Amino acid sequence: MTTDPETSLTLSNTQKKTLRSLGHHLNPVILIGREGLTQSLIASTLAALKAHELIKVKIGKNAPVERNEAAMELARLTTSTLVQQIGRVVLLYRPNPDLPIEKQIGA
């Protein structure tokens, strides 16, 4: 089991593998551009996580923050778990118990 120190959400390797497979076909819903990690970007990310639980975020080439740092900081600010980072694409997960059962991922 691995624990994300910022969120207290613990995911096993099997759970991470399942989330990675579910996230493979997703398109990025958030783009970090030249403005970086702004309050509006964080609010949009929170809304997307609330609606979908599992989202992809793309870090643009012109983003003023380093991609690894941006991924970890965004996960920390949104209290989500960084499931995977490949290049400039990040997969974030945060469970939402308020979603209907059929829409919950349930990792």
C-alpha positions as CSV (number, residue, x, y, z in Angstrom):
1,M,0.0,0.0,0.0
2,T,1.2,3.5,-0.7
3,T,0.0,6.5,1.2
4,D,-0.1,10.0,-0.2
5,P,1.2,12.1,2.7
6,E,-1.0,15.1,1.8
7,T,-4.3,13.4,1.6
8,S,-4.4,10.4,3.9
9,L,-6.0,8.4,1.0
10,T,-4.3,5.0,0.7
11,L,-4.3,3.2,-2.6
12,S,-2.9,-0.3,-3.2
13,N,-1.0,-1.0,-6.3
14,T,-4.0,-3.0,-7.6
15,Q,-6.2,0.1,-7.1
16,K,-3.8,2.3,-8.8
17,K,-3.6,-0.1,-11.7
18,T,-7.4,-0.1,-12.0
19,L,-7.5,3.7,-11.9
20,R,-4.7,3.9,-14.6
21,S,-6.7,1.6,-16.9
22,L,-9.9,3.6,-16.4
23,G,-8.0,6.9,-17.0
24,H,-6.3,5.7,-20.1
25,H,-9.2,6.6,-22.4
26,L,-10.0,9.9,-20.8
27,N,-9.3,13.3,-22.4
28,P,-7.7,16.0,-20.3
29,V,-10.4,18.2,-18.8
30,I,-8.0,20.8,-17.2
31,L,-5.1,22.5,-18.9
32,I,-2.4,24.3,-16.9
33,G,-1.3,27.2,-19.2
34,R,0.9,30.2,-18.9
35,E,-1.0,31.5,-15.9
36,G,0.1,28.5,-13.8
37,L,-1.8,27.3,-10.8
38,T,-4.4,30.0,-10.3
39,Q,-7.4,30.0,-7.9
40,S,-9.8,29.6,-10.9
41,L,-7.8,26.6,-12.1
42,I,-7.9,25.0,-8.7
43,A,-11.7,25.7,-8.5
44,S,-12.2,24.2,-11.9
45,T,-10.2,21.1,-10.9
46,L,-12.2,20.7,-7.7
47,A,-15.4,20.9,-9.7
48,A,-14.2,18.3,-12.2
49,L,-13.1,16.0,-9.4
50,K,-16.5,16.4,-7.7
51,A,-18.3,15.5,-10.9
52,H,-16.0,12.7,-12.2
53,E,-13.7,11.5,-9.4
54,L,-11.0,10.6,-11.9
55,I,-9.6,13.3,-14.2
56,K,-6.7,14.0,-16.5
57,V,-4.9,17.2,-16.4
58,K,-2.5,18.5,-19.1
59,I,0.4,20.7,-18.2
60,G,1.1,23.0,-21.1
61,K,4.6,23.7,-22.4
62,N,4.3,27.3,-21.6
63,A,3.3,26.7,-17.9
64,P,5.6,28.7,-15.6
65,V,5.8,25.7,-13.1
66,E,7.9,22.6,-13.4
67,R,5.6,19.7,-14.4
68,N,6.5,17.3,-11.4
69,E,6.1,20.2,-9.0
70,A,2.8,21.3,-10.6
71,A,1.4,17.8,-10.4
72,M,2.2,17.3,-6.8
73,E,1.0,20.8,-5.8
74,L,-2.3,20.5,-7.7
75,A,-2.9,17.1,-5.9
76,R,-2.1,18.8,-2.6
77,L,-4.3,21.8,-3.2
78,T,-7.3,19.7,-4.3
79,T,-6.8,17.0,-1.7
80,S,-6.7,14.4,-4.4
81,T,-4.4,11.5,-5.1
82,L,-1.8,11.7,-7.8
83,V,-2.4,8.3,-9.5
84,Q,0.0,8.7,-12.5
85,Q,2.1,11.2,-14.3
86,I,3.4,10.6,-17.8
87,G,5.2,13.5,-19.2
88,R,2.9,16.5,-19.1
89,V,-0.3,14.5,-18.4
90,V,-1.4,13.9,-14.8
91,L,-4.2,11.5,-13.6
92,L,-5.9,12.7,-10.3
93,Y,-8.4,10.8,-8.2
94,R,-10.6,11.9,-5.4
95,P,-13.6,9.9,-4.3
96,N,-17.0,11.6,-4.0
97,P,-19.5,9.8,-1.8
98,D,-22.2,12.2,-2.9
99,L,-22.2,10.8,-6.5
100,P,-24.9,8.2,-7.4
101,I,-23.6,4.7,-6.9
102,E,-23.6,4.0,-10.7
103,K,-21.3,7.0,-11.3
104,Q,-18.8,6.2,-8.5
105,I,-15.5,4.6,-9.5
106,G,-15.0,2.8,-6.2
107,A,-11.3,2.2,-6.3
